Amino acid sequence: MSEIYLCHLLSFEVDPEIGLTENEAQKRLNAYGPNKLIEAKKETVMQMFLGEFKDPLVLILLVAAVIDAVIAIINGNEIADWAEVGVILAIVILNAVIGTAQEAKAAQSLEALKKMSSPSCTVRRDGKLKTVKATEVALGDVVILEEGTITPADVRLTTSVNLKSDEASLTGESVPSEKDCNALLKGDHAVGDESNIAHSSCPISYGRGEGIVVGTGMNTQIGKIASMLQENNEETPLQKKLAELGKILGFICIGIVVAMFIVGLLWLIPSFMNGTFKPEDIINLFTAAIALAVAAVPEGLPAVVTIVLAMGMSKMVKVNAIVRKLPSVETLGAVTYVCSDKTGTLTQNRMTIKKVYANNQIIDADKVDIHSEEFELVTKGMMLDSNASINGDRYGDPTEIALLDFAHLFNIEKEETEKSSLPRIDEMPFDSVRKMMSTMHVIKDIPENATLKKYEFKNSEADGTIIFTKGALDSILSRANRILINGEVRDITDGDIANINNAAKELAQQAFRVLAFAIHNGEKINEDNLIYVGMVAMIDPPRLEAKPAVEKLHRAGITTVMITGDHADTALAIGRELGIATSPEQTMTGAEIDKCTPEQLQELVKTKRIFARVSPENKVEIVKAIKANGGIAAMTGDGVNDAPSLKAADVGIAMGITGTDVAKSAADIVLADDNFASIEKAVEEGRGIYSNIKKTIFFLLSSNFAEILVMFLATCANIIAPMTAMQLLWINLITDSLPAIALGRDDKDPDIMNNAPRNPKDGIFAHVTKYGLTWNQMMASETIHAISCFEDARTMAFTTLGLAELFHMIGMSNIKKSFIYVFKGTNWFFIVAFGFGLILQILVTEVPGLTDIFLGHSNGLEWYNWMICAALGIVPLIVHEIAVPFLRKREVI
């Protein structure tokens, strides 16, 4: 029995025939709490909102706004001064609202888990059966389990009759788990091996049973998963890099502002000495310092990155990937490992017959000759010897559904066959002792030369009968004394049995589940003196699209790892077929993981490609080990057992169709088509989105550094501040943001999946900084040149820098190619951004009212000044064209 129950063993003291008394049940509920999952304390919307103000960039802006407000008061409450304050505060609040909205979409995993819980159940109390709410089930309660009910808690079985529980969402196994109250568990074992326990939230798919509640609420296996889901969310790689960038920019900003203030004070020393100092000089210095702070902070960056990610979401939808958490759009493009659940993700979650054995030969299912006597009997007889149905809604045991699907390949339908020629008249249901099921059928309206006529039992003029038996191979062979082979029935020999067992062993080595079939005739249904006919081999097969997707991921430098609760041999067989693993040495079990230290597991995950029979905790440990090695891990899955690892991964990917609500709630991305191949397409889109985000961030910061350089050098030269804080805000928010969004919409490189994943340790500026600084210096020097040569220095500096940003956008689209390449693409937003940005720049420079706010006067520029500004502004694009041949040889954006 699992350790999770040991602490309660002494508390059970209950007679299974009577159950708890009402008083005792209430005492235990009071002592141990109700049978429900405990929810972690949630952040309120206000707490989320206030948390957004912890960002270093935001704090700098708030300080700038306060100082700007003080200056506005000193200056006599000028509208332009208060406008600057209003714009800064509006930016801060907008970013906080966007961040809060994203956080509000956080996973609601516990709510989904609660929905899975049984609303009511039947218990025995005071010797009587009683229906109670699942939350009122107490430790020691005797629970009655029947087909169709959902187990309300973890129950140690005391009786079981052909009991099966569907634990696919908890363990990942494709078929229902057989339960046996007499089973005794020894040593370490997986949850899927707990055959004497019916687990909470798992439906009973067959049979009936009773048991004593040994775990409730958070002390169940499902509760353990809920506990893991309550762990804090970890930041994505992009969020970490942006946070790091914010801190760096904050320190740079403070350093430059202090340096600028010191330089300014040095210039004021002579006025102190000769008595010409004016208080306005300090105010002007403060104003310039505030302008520099505004220049250093990329105010539009958070909003632009959010917009680019949102546009990436729409691209993801086109490849059937629905993004729940915005930053994961970019993170998916950085993954180095795709850790995939097996059942329902790499496989179809649908048992399928792949091989058939009869006449001493193993035949592929799609090559079976249905006209052969033995193969016809196996196909038709096993189909009829079942209680499943695929006519309309599919229901029944997955193994039996596979038998019906196989017959369907040959246009043989169960309902039609039973109605027209072989109606069932008796049945011996499957049980865990016999491990067989038999049905008896009347043979009617069948030609005398038909195969079935040879084996019918007939003692009168009435229609004859035949008995079909299917079950475990050992059980069938132990009751078979004859064999049908090559159209003849004869006594079964030791050689026949050896051949059959060898074939079964060969199939088992390929991880097939083997089901044997025999026929019999007699006046009454029985399972003696069987005639062995053959057997079928089935497996949950890989998705057709999975193997090509694994190959594409491999070419892109991404390792695919299988993590499953299923058995090791089954996992390895699927892994070999998909190209994930080639040998047993690449396989590791959950029991082996439990014996490892975190450091040992970190080494093992470098070479292991299949992890089998693992628990939800093991899955999380594997993901954490990969991340500890510096990898970026994506985890896929569909079951409740996958939810903790989906949340622990850098990117959690859930199946949208077969996935449980719990898995989808814990995931960052949901695949609408449950297609593993969609992951590869989403990774490709993610890489393109990251490339665009990197270009966008670099574009915005290059403008900021140019502004800083201009403002600082102007102070050092003791000339008027070339631009006001309002002008800098305009460039940062409007002139820069539109081109940045255009870059964010850029087409991805067609060869992007032929490259290895980017190094997770690389910063935002990897491979690009020195080239960017050249352009920044060029824009800064041209702006300063405009300042020193013309009367309308500030206006021309403002206009030149604004135009330079628009031309800079064109070059930034692709550093390695000529700007002509930009206009050959499909990104029409470049033209819109350039045209709209130019119009806006003209408006704030020439329209009265706007000029008062942005320029401090109502005079615009002469046409020839515009020409000069345009000539200076195009310099960055000219430099780009000159640099293209050199940049092609280097690793840049």
GIDA-V248003 format. One line per field, one symbol per residue. phi: phi as a letter, one per 20 degrees, with the letter a starting at -180 (. if undefined). psi: psi as a letter, one per 40 degrees, with the letter a starting at -180 (. if undefined). burial: + if it has 16 or more other ideal C-beta (glycine too) atoms within 10 Angstrom, else -. Layout:
phi = ???
psi = ???
burial = ???
This chain:
phi = .fgfdgfdgfefkbegednfeffffffffffdnfebeeeffeffffffffffeefgffffffffffffffffffenlfgfffffgfffffffffffffffffffegfdfffffffffffbbdcdclmcfbecfgfefdgnfededcgnedfebfcefdcbcleccedgfednffdgefdbfefcecmfbegfeefdceegmefeeambacadfdbclfedfffffffffefffeffgffffffffgfffffffffffffffffffffeggfffemefcgffffffgffffgfffffefgeggffffffffffgfffgfdmdeeecgffgffgfdfdcdedfefndedelbgcfdccdalmbedfgedfefefgfffffffffffebdebcenfebpfgffffffffffgdmddfgffffebcfecabdffbfeflbcccdceeclcgfefgfffdfdbdbffffcbddccrfggffffdedcbeblncebfedffffffffffffffffemeedcecbcacrfcfbcdlfdfdrbdccbeffffeffgfffffffendeececbeffffffffffffenebcbffedbdfffffeeegfffgffffdfccddleegffffffffffffenedddcdrcegfegfffffffcecdefeeffgffffeeecdefdldgffffffffffffffgffffffffffffffffgffffffffeldggfbeffffffffedfeffffffffefffffefeedfgffgefegegmcgffffffgffffffffffffdcfegffffgffffffffffgfffgbfecffgggeeedeffgffffffffffffffedegnffffednbdeedffffffffffffeggfffgffeggfffedech
psi = iiddedeedeedgihdedaiiddddddddddeiigihhhihihidddddddeeehdddddddddddddddddddeffhdddddddddddddddddddddddddeeihfddddddddihdiihihhfeihhhiideehiheihhhhiheihheihhhhdihhfhhhhfdedeeidiihhiheeihhhaiiideegeehhihehiheiaiiiihhehibefiddddddddeeiiiiiidddddddddddddddddddddddddddddddedddddeeehiddddddddddddddddddhgdeddddddddddddddddddffhhhdhddeddddeeiehhhhichecdiefhhhhdihhiffihhideehheehddddddddddddfieiiehbhhiihddddddddddddffhhddddddddgiheiihiiieddfihiihihhifhideiddddeihheaeiiiiihhhiaidddddeeheiihhfeihiihiddddddddddddddddefihhhiiiiiiidihififihhdaiihiihiiideddddddddddeehhhhhhieiiddddddddddeedieideeiiidddddeiidddddddeddiehhifiidddddddddddddeeihhhhiieideeddddddidhhhihddeiidddddeidihhdefhdddddddddddddddddddddddddddddddddddddddddefiihdiiddddddddddddddddddddeiiihdedeeiiiihdehideheedddddddddddddddddddeeidfdddddddddddddddddddedhdeiiddddeeaegeeddddddddddddddeddhiddddddeeiehaiidddddddddddeddddddddedddddeiga.
burial = ++-++--+---+-+----++---++--++--++++++----------++--+--++++-++-+++-+++-++-+-----++-+++-+++-++--++-+++-++---+-++-+++-+++--+++++----+-+-++++++++++++---++++++++++-+-++++++++++++++++++-+-------+++++++++++++++++++-++++++++++++++++++-+++-----+++--++--++--++--+--++--++-++---+------------+--++++++++++++++++++++++++++-+++-++--+++-++++++++++++++++++++++++++++++++++++---++-+--+---+++++++++++++++++-+-----++++++++++++----+++--++--++-----+-+-+-+-++++++++--+----++--++-------++++++++-+-+++-++-++++------+---+--++--++--+--+++++++++++----+-+--++++++++++++++--++-++-++--+-+++++++++++++++++++++-++----++++++++--+----++-++--++++++++++++++++++++---++++++++++++++++++++++++++-++++++++++++++--++++++++++++++++++++++++++++++++++++++++++-----++++++++++++++++++++++++++-+---++---++-+---++--+--++--++-++++++++++--+-+++++++++++++++++++++++++--+--+----+-++--++-++--++--++-----+-+++----++---++-+++-++++++-++--++--+----++
